[in-house]
Amino acid sequence: MARNIEIKARIASVAALLPLVAGIADQGPFTLTQDDTFFQCPNGRLKLRAFSDNSGELIFYQRPDQTGPKTSFYRISPTDAPASLRDALTLAYGTIGRVRKQRTLFLVGRTRIHLDQVEGLGDFLELEVVLNDAESEAAGRAVADDLIAALDIRPEQLLATAYLDLLAEARPSEDSVANSNRDDETPSA
């Protein structure tokens, strides 16, 4: 399975970081609209990424939830029918969430830099350092660490979890909504 070293960080704004990233990039910017649907999956994460009505990718990946550079194992399968694939996977596995974002992509050597504007969450930076088959994770982490320093990303900006998890944390739970509604119904003395 393919591997990369990833980081995710919360940033003040895509617009503020864009000139700095553009200054170190070999290629880009490329603007992508992405609509990710996540499915039940006991062995990692499974998402369908739709770029348009006739372009998408089914992506399976395994990655620990930890801050800082981490190894992700992944497999990508392209599709020209993301809507019908989404329907089939929903019937088979059930969905657990959806993430919509505008992504500005840059390439710095073998590293993909994503400046993401995520619906309902805000602005983020992701790095994906693609590893060769025989390459050590330490070599990829060193590249990620250098880019983190070059982009002035502070340790407190680094995130451990996926956008899907952040969206789930941002939504009030059904229990807290029910309790809040009960509080509203309590008669005042």
HELIX and SHEET records of a PDB file:
HELIX    1   1 VAL A   14  ILE A   24  1                                  11    
HELIX    2   2 PRO A   82  TYR A   93  1                                  12    
HELIX    3   3 GLU A  137  ALA A  150  1                                  14    
HELIX    4   4 PRO A  155  GLN A  157  5                                   3    
HELIX    5   5 TYR A  163  ALA A  170  1                                   8    
HELIX    6   6 GLU A  174  GLU A  185  1                                  12    
SHEET    1   A 9 ALA A   2  ARG A  10  0                                        
SHEET    2   A 9 LYS A  70  THR A  79 -1                                        
SHEET    3   A 9 SER A  55  GLN A  62 -1                                        
SHEET    4   A 9 ARG A  45  SER A  52 -1                                        
SHEET    5   A 9 GLN A  27  PHE A  39 -1                                        
SHEET    6   A 9 THR A  95  VAL A 108 -1                                        
SHEET    7   A 9 THR A 111  VAL A 118 -1                                        
SHEET    8   A 9 GLY A 122  VAL A 130 -1                                        
SHEET    9   A 9 ALA A   2  ARG A  10 -1                                        
END                                                                             
